[in-house]
Amino acid sequence: MSTISAEERLMIYINVFTCKPENQQALSTAIRKETDDIVRHMPGFVSANVHCSVDGTRVTNYAQWSELTAFQEHIRSEAGRALILELHKYADNADVHVYQVDWIVSGERELA
């Protein structure tokens, strides 16, 4: 389970894929399969979440890594390159950036 914390100083990889609505679920499923089979076993990987837009045109992968070099090693690996090729079967475009949490504000009523 992901926890967002400014104190942890994790590297946050946010990848927004654009896709045709008919490809959205296949793209989400491909991300899940590759994450379960390969990515979660890689050194430095912490967690991943996938969000599907209501209009069907985007899939956003929010992943946490312990450090930038761990993420970079993943995308340079043979498995990482194969994953990119697999996901582009369903995605028209991808916008990838790496972030750090700056600050967090919670509402008065937190969800359980």
PDB file as gemmi writes it, atoms N, CA and C in Angstrom:
CRYST1    1.000    1.000    1.000  90.00  90.00  90.00 P 1                      
ATOM      1  N   MET A   1       0.840  -1.178   0.000  1.00  0.00           N  
ATOM      2  CA  MET A   1       0.000   0.000   0.000  1.00  0.00           C  
ATOM      3  C   MET A   1       0.885   1.240   0.000  1.00  0.00           C  
ATOM      4  N   SER A   2       0.542   2.204  -0.803  1.00  0.00           N  
ATOM      5  CA  SER A   2       1.319   3.432  -0.895  1.00  0.00           C  
ATOM      6  C   SER A   2       0.994   4.375   0.248  1.00  0.00           C  
ATOM      7  N   THR A   3       2.017   5.034   0.722  1.00  0.00           N  
ATOM      8  CA  THR A   3       1.866   6.104   1.693  1.00  0.00           C  
ATOM      9  C   THR A   3       2.593   7.308   1.129  1.00  0.00           C  
ATOM     10  N   ILE A   4       1.933   8.450   1.115  1.00  0.00           N  
ATOM     11  CA  ILE A   4       2.572   9.667   0.628  1.00  0.00           C  
ATOM     12  C   ILE A   4       3.107  10.418   1.839  1.00  0.00           C  
ATOM     13  N   SER A   5       4.410  10.698   1.822  1.00  0.00           N  
ATOM     14  CA  SER A   5       5.061  11.355   2.948  1.00  0.00           C  
ATOM     15  C   SER A   5       6.160  12.271   2.430  1.00  0.00           C  
ATOM     16  N   ALA A   6       6.171  13.500   2.908  1.00  0.00           N  
ATOM     17  CA  ALA A   6       7.237  14.428   2.532  1.00  0.00           C  
ATOM     18  C   ALA A   6       8.545  14.056   3.233  1.00  0.00           C  
ATOM     19  N   GLU A   7       8.467  13.373   4.366  1.00  0.00           N  
ATOM     20  CA  GLU A   7       9.658  13.001   5.128  1.00  0.00           C  
ATOM     21  C   GLU A   7      10.434  11.850   4.492  1.00  0.00           C  
ATOM     22  N   GLU A   8       9.763  10.971   3.790  1.00  0.00           N  
ATOM     23  CA  GLU A   8      10.408   9.782   3.211  1.00  0.00           C  
ATOM     24  C   GLU A   8      11.408  10.121   2.108  1.00  0.00           C  
ATOM     25  N   ARG A   9      11.182  11.193   1.377  1.00  0.00           N  
ATOM     26  CA  ARG A   9      12.036  11.629   0.261  1.00  0.00           C  
ATOM     27  C   ARG A   9      12.159  10.572  -0.832  1.00  0.00           C  
ATOM     28  N   LEU A  10      11.071   9.880  -1.090  1.00  0.00           N  
ATOM     29  CA  LEU A  10      11.040   8.908  -2.175  1.00  0.00           C  
ATOM     30  C   LEU A  10      11.011   9.620  -3.518  1.00  0.00           C  
ATOM     31  N   MET A  11      11.420   8.924  -4.554  1.00  0.00           N  
ATOM     32  CA  MET A  11      11.281   9.420  -5.915  1.00  0.00           C  
ATOM     33  C   MET A  11       9.923   8.956  -6.430  1.00  0.00           C  
ATOM     34  N   ILE A  12       9.135   9.880  -6.938  1.00  0.00           N  
ATOM     35  CA  ILE A  12       7.794   9.571  -7.421  1.00  0.00           C  
ATOM     36  C   ILE A  12       7.807   9.654  -8.945  1.00  0.00           C  
ATOM     37  N   TYR A  13       7.510   8.543  -9.568  1.00  0.00           N  
ATOM     38  CA  TYR A  13       7.473   8.430 -11.031  1.00  0.00           C  
ATOM     39  C   TYR A  13       6.005   8.527 -11.433  1.00  0.00           C  
ATOM     40  N   ILE A  14       5.670   9.562 -12.185  1.00  0.00           N  
ATOM     41  CA  ILE A  14       4.298   9.726 -12.663  1.00  0.00           C  
ATOM     42  C   ILE A  14       4.330   9.670 -14.184  1.00  0.00           C  
ATOM     43  N   ASN A  15       3.641   8.688 -14.712  1.00  0.00           N  
ATOM     44  CA  ASN A  15       3.582   8.463 -16.152  1.00  0.00           C  
ATOM     45  C   ASN A  15       2.124   8.564 -16.572  1.00  0.00           C  
ATOM     46  N   VAL A  16       1.816   9.566 -17.387  1.00  0.00           N  
ATOM     47  CA  VAL A  16       0.454   9.741 -17.887  1.00  0.00           C  
ATOM     48  C   VAL A  16       0.422   9.251 -19.334  1.00  0.00           C  
ATOM     49  N   PHE A  17      -0.266   8.146 -19.541  1.00  0.00           N  
ATOM     50  CA  PHE A  17      -0.438   7.580 -20.876  1.00  0.00           C  
ATOM     51  C   PHE A  17      -1.730   8.114 -21.473  1.00  0.00           C  
ATOM     52  N   THR A  18      -1.709   8.483 -22.736  1.00  0.00           N  
ATOM     53  CA  THR A  18      -2.953   8.764 -23.447  1.00  0.00           C  
ATOM     54  C   THR A  18      -3.256   7.550 -24.314  1.00  0.00           C  
ATOM     55  N   CYS A  19      -4.544   7.255 -24.439  1.00  0.00           N  
ATOM     56  CA  CYS A  19      -4.949   6.063 -25.181  1.00  0.00           C  
ATOM     57  C   CYS A  19      -6.364   6.245 -25.716  1.00  0.00           C  
ATOM     58  N   LYS A  20      -6.726   5.363 -26.600  1.00  0.00           N  
ATOM     59  CA  LYS A  20      -8.113   5.311 -27.061  1.00  0.00           C  
ATOM     60  C   LYS A  20      -8.938   4.638 -25.967  1.00  0.00           C  
ATOM     61  N   PRO A  21     -10.185   5.079 -25.773  1.00  0.00           N  
ATOM     62  CA  PRO A  21     -11.005   4.477 -24.714  1.00  0.00           C  
ATOM     63  C   PRO A  21     -11.073   2.951 -24.790  1.00  0.00           C  
ATOM     64  N   GLU A  22     -11.077   2.407 -25.992  1.00  0.00           N  
ATOM     65  CA  GLU A  22     -11.163   0.949 -26.124  1.00  0.00           C  
ATOM     66  C   GLU A  22      -9.868   0.243 -25.696  1.00  0.00           C  
ATOM     67  N   ASN A  23      -8.769   1.002 -25.524  1.00  0.00           N  
ATOM     68  CA  ASN A  23      -7.498   0.419 -25.090  1.00  0.00           C  
ATOM     69  C   ASN A  23      -7.189   0.654 -23.616  1.00  0.00           C  
ATOM     70  N   GLN A  24      -8.022   1.451 -22.944  1.00  0.00           N  
ATOM     71  CA  GLN A  24      -7.699   1.833 -21.570  1.00  0.00           C  
ATOM     72  C   GLN A  24      -7.550   0.630 -20.638  1.00  0.00           C  
ATOM     73  N   GLN A  25      -8.501  -0.278 -20.646  1.00  0.00           N  
ATOM     74  CA  GLN A  25      -8.426  -1.407 -19.720  1.00  0.00           C  
ATOM     75  C   GLN A  25      -7.266  -2.336 -20.061  1.00  0.00           C  
ATOM     76  N   ALA A  26      -6.991  -2.537 -21.344  1.00  0.00           N  
ATOM     77  CA  ALA A  26      -5.850  -3.377 -21.738  1.00  0.00           C  
ATOM     78  C   ALA A  26      -4.534  -2.747 -21.274  1.00  0.00           C  
ATOM     79  N   LEU A  27      -4.433  -1.432 -21.361  1.00  0.00           N  
ATOM     80  CA  LEU A  27      -3.235  -0.730 -20.901  1.00  0.00           C  
ATOM     81  C   LEU A  27      -3.076  -0.877 -19.391  1.00  0.00           C  
ATOM     82  N   SER A  28      -4.150  -0.653 -18.655  1.00  0.00           N  
ATOM     83  CA  SER A  28      -4.109  -0.811 -17.199  1.00  0.00           C  
ATOM     84  C   SER A  28      -3.720  -2.240 -16.814  1.00  0.00           C  
ATOM     85  N   THR A  29      -4.287  -3.208 -17.498  1.00  0.00           N  
ATOM     86  CA  THR A  29      -3.987  -4.618 -17.228  1.00  0.00           C  
ATOM     87  C   THR A  29      -2.524  -4.933 -17.530  1.00  0.00           C  
ATOM     88  N   ALA A  30      -1.990  -4.385 -18.621  1.00  0.00           N  
ATOM     89  CA  ALA A  30      -0.585  -4.617 -18.982  1.00  0.00           C  
ATOM     90  C   ALA A  30       0.348  -4.023 -17.928  1.00  0.00           C  
ATOM     91  N   ILE A  31       0.024  -2.830 -17.432  1.00  0.00           N  
ATOM     92  CA  ILE A  31       0.839  -2.217 -16.377  1.00  0.00           C  
ATOM     93  C   ILE A  31       0.803  -3.095 -15.130  1.00  0.00           C  
ATOM     94  N   ARG A  32      -0.382  -3.557 -14.763  1.00  0.00           N  
ATOM     95  CA  ARG A  32      -0.531  -4.409 -13.572  1.00  0.00           C  
ATOM     96  C   ARG A  32       0.270  -5.697 -13.710  1.00  0.00           C  
ATOM     97  N   LYS A  33       0.168  -6.347 -14.865  1.00  0.00           N  
ATOM     98  CA  LYS A  33       0.882  -7.611 -15.084  1.00  0.00           C  
ATOM     99  C   LYS A  33       2.391  -7.415 -14.979  1.00  0.00           C  
ATOM    100  N   GLU A  34       2.909  -6.410 -15.666  1.00  0.00           N  
ATOM    101  CA  GLU A  34       4.351  -6.164 -15.648  1.00  0.00           C  
ATOM    102  C   GLU A  34       4.823  -5.759 -14.251  1.00  0.00           C  
ATOM    103  N   THR A  35       3.998  -4.985 -13.541  1.00  0.00           N  
ATOM    104  CA  THR A  35       4.361  -4.584 -12.178  1.00  0.00           C  
ATOM    105  C   THR A  35       4.397  -5.799 -11.262  1.00  0.00           C  
ATOM    106  N   ASP A  36       3.368  -6.642 -11.345  1.00  0.00           N  
ATOM    107  CA  ASP A  36       3.323  -7.857 -10.517  1.00  0.00           C  
ATOM    108  C   ASP A  36       4.452  -8.829 -10.857  1.00  0.00           C  
ATOM    109  N   ASP A  37       4.695  -9.032 -12.147  1.00  0.00           N  
ATOM    110  CA  ASP A  37       5.653 -10.049 -12.584  1.00  0.00           C  
ATOM    111  C   ASP A  37       7.113  -9.611 -12.478  1.00  0.00           C  
ATOM    112  N   ILE A  38       7.384  -8.329 -12.743  1.00  0.00           N  
ATOM    113  CA  ILE A  38       8.774  -7.883 -12.871  1.00  0.00           C  
ATOM    114  C   ILE A  38       9.124  -6.728 -11.941  1.00  0.00           C  
ATOM    115  N   VAL A  39       8.411  -5.622 -12.081  1.00  0.00           N  
ATOM    116  CA  VAL A  39       8.825  -4.368 -11.449  1.00  0.00           C  
ATOM    117  C   VAL A  39       8.885  -4.474  -9.927  1.00  0.00           C  
ATOM    118  N   ARG A  40       7.911  -5.105  -9.312  1.00  0.00           N  
ATOM    119  CA  ARG A  40       7.885  -5.137  -7.843  1.00  0.00           C  
ATOM    120  C   ARG A  40       9.053  -5.905  -7.235  1.00  0.00           C  
ATOM    121  N   HIS A  41       9.757  -6.683  -8.047  1.00  0.00           N  
ATOM    122  CA  HIS A  41      10.911  -7.440  -7.570  1.00  0.00           C  
ATOM    123  C   HIS A  41      12.229  -6.685  -7.768  1.00  0.00           C  
ATOM    124  N   MET A  42      12.176  -5.525  -8.399  1.00  0.00           N  
ATOM    125  CA  MET A  42      13.397  -4.782  -8.704  1.00  0.00           C  
ATOM    126  C   MET A  42      13.874  -4.012  -7.476  1.00  0.00           C  
ATOM    127  N   PRO A  43      15.189  -3.946  -7.266  1.00  0.00           N  
ATOM    128  CA  PRO A  43      15.723  -3.196  -6.127  1.00  0.00           C  
ATOM    129  C   PRO A  43      15.265  -1.735  -6.178  1.00  0.00           C  
ATOM    130  N   GLY A  44      14.819  -1.233  -5.042  1.00  0.00           N  
ATOM    131  CA  GLY A  44      14.420   0.165  -4.949  1.00  0.00           C  
ATOM    132  C   GLY A  44      12.962   0.441  -5.216  1.00  0.00           C  
ATOM    133  N   PHE A  45      12.227  -0.535  -5.763  1.00  0.00           N  
ATOM    134  CA  PHE A  45      10.803  -0.320  -6.010  1.00  0.00           C  
ATOM    135  C   PHE A  45      10.061  -0.348  -4.683  1.00  0.00           C  
ATOM    136  N   VAL A  46       9.133   0.618  -4.481  1.00  0.00           N  
ATOM    137  CA  VAL A  46       8.371   0.711  -3.238  1.00  0.00           C  
ATOM    138  C   VAL A  46       6.907   0.372  -3.467  1.00  0.00           C  
ATOM    139  N   SER A  47       6.252   1.039  -4.420  1.00  0.00           N  
ATOM    140  CA  SER A  47       4.823   0.791  -4.655  1.00  0.00           C  
ATOM    141  C   SER A  47       4.401   1.398  -5.987  1.00  0.00           C  
ATOM    142  N   ALA A  48       3.218   0.998  -6.447  1.00  0.00           N  
ATOM    143  CA  ALA A  48       2.644   1.572  -7.667  1.00  0.00           C  
ATOM    144  C   ALA A  48       1.130   1.623  -7.533  1.00  0.00           C  
ATOM    145  N   ASN A  49       0.551   2.623  -8.158  1.00  0.00           N  
ATOM    146  CA  ASN A  49      -0.902   2.792  -8.238  1.00  0.00           C  
ATOM    147  C   ASN A  49      -1.233   3.185  -9.665  1.00  0.00           C  
ATOM    148  N   VAL A  50      -2.318   2.670 -10.187  1.00  0.00           N  
ATOM    149  CA  VAL A  50      -2.756   3.057 -11.526  1.00  0.00           C  
ATOM    150  C   VAL A  50      -4.136   3.684 -11.418  1.00  0.00           C  
ATOM    151  N   HIS A  51      -4.299   4.800 -12.098  1.00  0.00           N  
ATOM    152  CA  HIS A  51      -5.562   5.533 -12.112  1.00  0.00           C  
ATOM    153  C   HIS A  51      -6.036   5.623 -13.558  1.00  0.00           C  
ATOM    154  N   CYS A  52      -7.303   5.303 -13.797  1.00  0.00           N  
ATOM    155  CA  CYS A  52      -7.895   5.373 -15.134  1.00  0.00           C  
ATOM    156  C   CYS A  52      -8.867   6.543 -15.186  1.00  0.00           C  
ATOM    157  N   SER A  53      -8.719   7.393 -16.196  1.00  0.00           N  
ATOM    158  CA  SER A  53      -9.610   8.552 -16.310  1.00  0.00           C  
ATOM    159  C   SER A  53     -11.026   8.094 -16.634  1.00  0.00           C  
ATOM    160  N   VAL A  54     -11.980   8.860 -16.173  1.00  0.00           N  
ATOM    161  CA  VAL A  54     -13.390   8.535 -16.373  1.00  0.00           C  
ATOM    162  C   VAL A  54     -13.756   8.562 -17.854  1.00  0.00           C  
ATOM    163  N   ASP A  55     -13.103   9.421 -18.639  1.00  0.00           N  
ATOM    164  CA  ASP A  55     -13.430   9.506 -20.068  1.00  0.00           C  
ATOM    165  C   ASP A  55     -12.748   8.425 -20.904  1.00  0.00           C  
ATOM    166  N   GLY A  56     -11.894   7.611 -20.274  1.00  0.00           N  
ATOM    167  CA  GLY A  56     -11.263   6.491 -20.972  1.00  0.00           C  
ATOM    168  C   GLY A  56     -10.028   6.829 -21.775  1.00  0.00           C  
ATOM    169  N   THR A  57      -9.567   8.084 -21.749  1.00  0.00           N  
ATOM    170  CA  THR A  57      -8.468   8.497 -22.625  1.00  0.00           C  
ATOM    171  C   THR A  57      -7.100   8.569 -21.949  1.00  0.00           C  
ATOM    172  N   ARG A  58      -7.048   8.283 -20.654  1.00  0.00           N  
ATOM    173  CA  ARG A  58      -5.770   8.352 -19.951  1.00  0.00           C  
ATOM    174  C   ARG A  58      -5.662   7.248 -18.898  1.00  0.00           C  
ATOM    175  N   VAL A  59      -4.418   6.810 -18.715  1.00  0.00           N  
ATOM    176  CA  VAL A  59      -4.068   5.913 -17.616  1.00  0.00           C  
ATOM    177  C   VAL A  59      -2.834   6.534 -16.968  1.00  0.00           C  
ATOM    178  N   THR A  60      -2.896   6.746 -15.664  1.00  0.00           N  
ATOM    179  CA  THR A  60      -1.780   7.354 -14.943  1.00  0.00           C  
ATOM    180  C   THR A  60      -1.184   6.344 -13.977  1.00  0.00           C  
ATOM    181  N   ASN A  61       0.110   6.140 -14.106  1.00  0.00           N  
ATOM    182  CA  ASN A  61       0.853   5.243 -13.226  1.00  0.00           C  
ATOM    183  C   ASN A  61       1.639   6.113 -12.250  1.00  0.00           C  
ATOM    184  N   TYR A  62       1.337   5.962 -10.959  1.00  0.00           N  
ATOM    185  CA  TYR A  62       2.025   6.679  -9.882  1.00  0.00           C  
ATOM    186  C   TYR A  62       2.846   5.637  -9.137  1.00  0.00           C  
ATOM    187  N   ALA A  63       4.162   5.697  -9.277  1.00  0.00           N  
ATOM    188  CA  ALA A  63       5.022   4.692  -8.646  1.00  0.00           C  
ATOM    189  C   ALA A  63       6.057   5.357  -7.753  1.00  0.00           C  
ATOM    190  N   GLN A  64       6.355   4.704  -6.644  1.00  0.00           N  
ATOM    191  CA  GLN A  64       7.346   5.206  -5.706  1.00  0.00           C  
ATOM    192  C   GLN A  64       8.598   4.331  -5.770  1.00  0.00           C  
ATOM    193  N   TRP A  65       9.750   4.998  -5.811  1.00  0.00           N  
ATOM    194  CA  TRP A  65      11.044   4.323  -5.819  1.00  0.00           C  
ATOM    195  C   TRP A  65      11.896   4.912  -4.705  1.00  0.00           C  
ATOM    196  N   SER A  66      12.800   4.113  -4.151  1.00  0.00           N  
ATOM    197  CA  SER A  66      13.623   4.561  -3.029  1.00  0.00           C  
ATOM    198  C   SER A  66      14.581   5.674  -3.418  1.00  0.00           C  
ATOM    199  N   GLU A  67      15.045   5.638  -4.643  1.00  0.00           N  
ATOM    200  CA  GLU A  67      15.983   6.663  -5.104  1.00  0.00           C  
ATOM    201  C   GLU A  67      15.953   6.728  -6.620  1.00  0.00           C  
ATOM    202  N   LEU A  68      16.403   7.849  -7.154  1.00  0.00           N  
ATOM    203  CA  LEU A  68      16.367   8.072  -8.596  1.00  0.00           C  
ATOM    204  C   LEU A  68      17.186   7.027  -9.348  1.00  0.00           C  
ATOM    205  N   THR A  69      18.345   6.655  -8.831  1.00  0.00           N  
ATOM    206  CA  THR A  69      19.182   5.685  -9.547  1.00  0.00           C  
ATOM    207  C   THR A  69      18.496   4.329  -9.681  1.00  0.00           C  
ATOM    208  N   ALA A  70      17.700   3.939  -8.689  1.00  0.00           N  
ATOM    209  CA  ALA A  70      16.972   2.661  -8.780  1.00  0.00           C  
ATOM    210  C   ALA A  70      15.979   2.698  -9.929  1.00  0.00           C  
ATOM    211  N   PHE A  71      15.254   3.808 -10.064  1.00  0.00           N  
ATOM    212  CA  PHE A  71      14.308   3.961 -11.165  1.00  0.00           C  
ATOM    213  C   PHE A  71      15.050   3.973 -12.501  1.00  0.00           C  
ATOM    214  N   GLN A  72      16.149   4.711 -12.577  1.00  0.00           N  
ATOM    215  CA  GLN A  72      16.914   4.796 -13.824  1.00  0.00           C  
ATOM    216  C   GLN A  72      17.461   3.430 -14.236  1.00  0.00           C  
ATOM    217  N   GLU A  73      17.927   2.657 -13.273  1.00  0.00           N  
ATOM    218  CA  GLU A  73      18.423   1.312 -13.584  1.00  0.00           C  
ATOM    219  C   GLU A  73      17.301   0.437 -14.128  1.00  0.00           C  
ATOM    220  N   HIS A  74      16.115   0.598 -13.564  1.00  0.00           N  
ATOM    221  CA  HIS A  74      14.960  -0.166 -14.052  1.00  0.00           C  
ATOM    222  C   HIS A  74      14.665   0.162 -15.513  1.00  0.00           C  
ATOM    223  N   ILE A  75      14.548   1.448 -15.851  1.00  0.00           N  
ATOM    224  CA  ILE A  75      14.162   1.783 -17.229  1.00  0.00           C  
ATOM    225  C   ILE A  75      15.266   1.490 -18.238  1.00  0.00           C  
ATOM    226  N   ARG A  76      16.501   1.373 -17.776  1.00  0.00           N  
ATOM    227  CA  ARG A  76      17.604   1.020 -18.673  1.00  0.00           C  
ATOM    228  C   ARG A  76      17.782  -0.490 -18.817  1.00  0.00           C  
ATOM    229  N   SER A  77      17.152  -1.244 -17.940  1.00  0.00           N  
ATOM    230  CA  SER A  77      17.306  -2.703 -17.973  1.00  0.00           C  
ATOM    231  C   SER A  77      16.566  -3.293 -19.173  1.00  0.00           C  
ATOM    232  N   GLU A  78      16.914  -4.511 -19.508  1.00  0.00           N  
ATOM    233  CA  GLU A  78      16.227  -5.208 -20.597  1.00  0.00           C  
ATOM    234  C   GLU A  78      14.738  -5.333 -20.294  1.00  0.00           C  
ATOM    235  N   ALA A  79      14.402  -5.670 -19.060  1.00  0.00           N  
ATOM    236  CA  ALA A  79      12.990  -5.798 -18.665  1.00  0.00           C  
ATOM    237  C   ALA A  79      12.277  -4.452 -18.747  1.00  0.00           C  
ATOM    238  N   GLY A  80      12.957  -3.386 -18.350  1.00  0.00           N  
ATOM    239  CA  GLY A  80      12.363  -2.055 -18.419  1.00  0.00           C  
ATOM    240  C   GLY A  80      12.092  -1.623 -19.850  1.00  0.00           C  
ATOM    241  N   ARG A  81      13.032  -1.876 -20.733  1.00  0.00           N  
ATOM    242  CA  ARG A  81      12.833  -1.528 -22.152  1.00  0.00           C  
ATOM    243  C   ARG A  81      11.711  -2.362 -22.765  1.00  0.00           C  
ATOM    244  N   ALA A  82      11.641  -3.632 -22.399  1.00  0.00           N  
ATOM    245  CA  ALA A  82      10.561  -4.497 -22.900  1.00  0.00           C  
ATOM    246  C   ALA A  82       9.208  -4.004 -22.406  1.00  0.00           C  
ATOM    247  N   LEU A  83       9.159  -3.542 -21.163  1.00  0.00           N  
ATOM    248  CA  LEU A  83       7.914  -3.010 -20.605  1.00  0.00           C  
ATOM    249  C   LEU A  83       7.450  -1.787 -21.385  1.00  0.00           C  
ATOM    250  N   ILE A  84       8.360  -0.890 -21.685  1.00  0.00           N  
ATOM    251  CA  ILE A  84       8.008   0.311 -22.447  1.00  0.00           C  
ATOM    252  C   ILE A  84       7.416  -0.075 -23.801  1.00  0.00           C  
ATOM    253  N   LEU A  85       8.033  -1.013 -24.482  1.00  0.00           N  
ATOM    254  CA  LEU A  85       7.514  -1.463 -25.779  1.00  0.00           C  
ATOM    255  C   LEU A  85       6.134  -2.101 -25.637  1.00  0.00           C  
ATOM    256  N   GLU A  86       5.945  -2.907 -24.600  1.00  0.00           N  
ATOM    257  CA  GLU A  86       4.654  -3.565 -24.367  1.00  0.00           C  
ATOM    258  C   GLU A  86       3.552  -2.535 -24.125  1.00  0.00           C  
ATOM    259  N   LEU A  87       3.826  -1.536 -23.316  1.00  0.00           N  
ATOM    260  CA  LEU A  87       2.797  -0.550 -22.984  1.00  0.00           C  
ATOM    261  C   LEU A  87       2.425   0.313 -24.181  1.00  0.00           C  
ATOM    262  N   HIS A  88       3.379   0.545 -25.060  1.00  0.00           N  
ATOM    263  CA  HIS A  88       3.079   1.361 -26.240  1.00  0.00           C  
ATOM    264  C   HIS A  88       2.229   0.626 -27.279  1.00  0.00           C  
ATOM    265  N   LYS A  89       1.952  -0.641 -27.052  1.00  0.00           N  
ATOM    266  CA  LYS A  89       0.977  -1.345 -27.898  1.00  0.00           C  
ATOM    267  C   LYS A  89      -0.421  -0.780 -27.670  1.00  0.00           C  
ATOM    268  N   TYR A  90      -0.666  -0.256 -26.471  1.00  0.00           N  
ATOM    269  CA  TYR A  90      -1.994   0.228 -26.091  1.00  0.00           C  
ATOM    270  C   TYR A  90      -2.051   1.742 -25.931  1.00  0.00           C  
ATOM    271  N   ALA A  91      -0.918   2.382 -25.723  1.00  0.00           N  
ATOM    272  CA  ALA A  91      -0.882   3.827 -25.478  1.00  0.00           C  
ATOM    273  C   ALA A  91      -0.490   4.576 -26.742  1.00  0.00           C  
ATOM    274  N   ASP A  92      -1.117   5.728 -26.949  1.00  0.00           N  
ATOM    275  CA  ASP A  92      -0.758   6.591 -28.075  1.00  0.00           C  
ATOM    276  C   ASP A  92       0.444   7.463 -27.736  1.00  0.00           C  
ATOM    277  N   ASN A  93       0.570   7.813 -26.458  1.00  0.00           N  
ATOM    278  CA  ASN A  93       1.632   8.705 -26.013  1.00  0.00           C  
ATOM    279  C   ASN A  93       1.863   8.486 -24.523  1.00  0.00           C  
ATOM    280  N   ALA A  94       3.031   8.884 -24.054  1.00  0.00           N  
ATOM    281  CA  ALA A  94       3.328   8.810 -22.622  1.00  0.00           C  
ATOM    282  C   ALA A  94       4.092  10.062 -22.211  1.00  0.00           C  
ATOM    283  N   ASP A  95       3.710  10.636 -21.081  1.00  0.00           N  
ATOM    284  CA  ASP A  95       4.382  11.804 -20.515  1.00  0.00           C  
ATOM    285  C   ASP A  95       4.932  11.371 -19.160  1.00  0.00           C  
ATOM    286  N   VAL A  96       6.258  11.243 -19.071  1.00  0.00           N  
ATOM    287  CA  VAL A  96       6.906  10.665 -17.892  1.00  0.00           C  
ATOM    288  C   VAL A  96       7.762  11.714 -17.187  1.00  0.00           C  
ATOM    289  N   HIS A  97       7.592  11.807 -15.866  1.00  0.00           N  
ATOM    290  CA  HIS A  97       8.418  12.711 -15.060  1.00  0.00           C  
ATOM    291  C   HIS A  97       8.656  12.072 -13.703  1.00  0.00           C  
ATOM    292  N   VAL A  98       9.739  12.476 -13.049  1.00  0.00           N  
ATOM    293  CA  VAL A  98      10.050  12.003 -11.704  1.00  0.00           C  
ATOM    294  C   VAL A  98       9.960  13.192 -10.757  1.00  0.00           C  
ATOM    295  N   TYR A  99       9.278  12.977  -9.625  1.00  0.00           N  
ATOM    296  CA  TYR A  99       9.004  14.040  -8.662  1.00  0.00           C  
ATOM    297  C   TYR A  99       9.447  13.631  -7.267  1.00  0.00           C  
ATOM    298  N   GLN A 100       9.459  14.620  -6.357  1.00  0.00           N  
ATOM    299  CA  GLN A 100       9.539  14.390  -4.920  1.00  0.00           C  
ATOM    300  C   GLN A 100       8.357  15.108  -4.290  1.00  0.00           C  
ATOM    301  N   VAL A 101       7.830  14.547  -3.203  1.00  0.00           N  
ATOM    302  CA  VAL A 101       6.724  15.190  -2.493  1.00  0.00           C  
ATOM    303  C   VAL A 101       7.262  16.455  -1.831  1.00  0.00           C  
ATOM    304  N   ASP A 102       6.571  17.563  -2.028  1.00  0.00           N  
ATOM    305  CA  ASP A 102       6.965  18.829  -1.431  1.00  0.00           C  
ATOM    306  C   ASP A 102       6.201  19.068  -0.132  1.00  0.00           C  
ATOM    307  N   TRP A 103       4.885  18.941  -0.186  1.00  0.00           N  
ATOM    308  CA  TRP A 103       4.060  19.105   1.013  1.00  0.00           C  
ATOM    309  C   TRP A 103       2.731  18.404   0.842  1.00  0.00           C  
ATOM    310  N   ILE A 104       2.039  18.193   1.957  1.00  0.00           N  
ATOM    311  CA  ILE A 104       0.763  17.472   1.981  1.00  0.00           C  
ATOM    312  C   ILE A 104      -0.190  18.217   2.911  1.00  0.00           C  
ATOM    313  N   VAL A 105      -1.438  18.346   2.511  1.00  0.00           N  
ATOM    314  CA  VAL A 105      -2.490  18.902   3.363  1.00  0.00           C  
ATOM    315  C   VAL A 105      -3.619  17.884   3.405  1.00  0.00           C  
ATOM    316  N   SER A 106      -4.113  17.591   4.590  1.00  0.00           N  
ATOM    317  CA  SER A 106      -5.236  16.666   4.754  1.00  0.00           C  
ATOM    318  C   SER A 106      -6.467  17.437   5.198  1.00  0.00           C  
ATOM    319  N   GLY A 107      -7.627  16.933   4.806  1.00  0.00           N  
ATOM    320  CA  GLY A 107      -8.884  17.524   5.235  1.00  0.00           C  
ATOM    321  C   GLY A 107      -9.160  17.208   6.693  1.00  0.00           C  
ATOM    322  N   GLU A 108     -10.190  17.832   7.224  1.00  0.00           N  
ATOM    323  CA  GLU A 108     -10.546  17.602   8.624  1.00  0.00           C  
ATOM    324  C   GLU A 108     -11.008  16.170   8.852  1.00  0.00           C  
ATOM    325  N   ARG A 109     -11.639  15.585   7.853  1.00  0.00           N  
ATOM    326  CA  ARG A 109     -12.134  14.209   7.962  1.00  0.00           C  
ATOM    327  C   ARG A 109     -11.280  13.318   7.077  1.00  0.00           C  
ATOM    328  N   GLU A 110     -10.482  12.477   7.683  1.00  0.00           N  
ATOM    329  CA  GLU A 110      -9.654  11.556   6.914  1.00  0.00           C  
ATOM    330  C   GLU A 110     -10.413  10.267   6.681  1.00  0.00           C  
ATOM    331  N   LEU A 111     -10.205   9.666   5.514  1.00  0.00           N  
ATOM    332  CA  LEU A 111     -10.856   8.400   5.179  1.00  0.00           C  
ATOM    333  C   LEU A 111     -10.195   7.256   5.927  1.00  0.00           C  
ATOM    334  N   ALA A 112     -10.992   6.270   6.273  1.00  0.00           N  
ATOM    335  CA  ALA A 112     -10.450   5.108   7.003  1.00  0.00           C  
ATOM    336  C   ALA A 112      -9.775   4.151   6.067  1.00  0.00           C  
TER     337      ALA A 112                                                      
END                                                                             
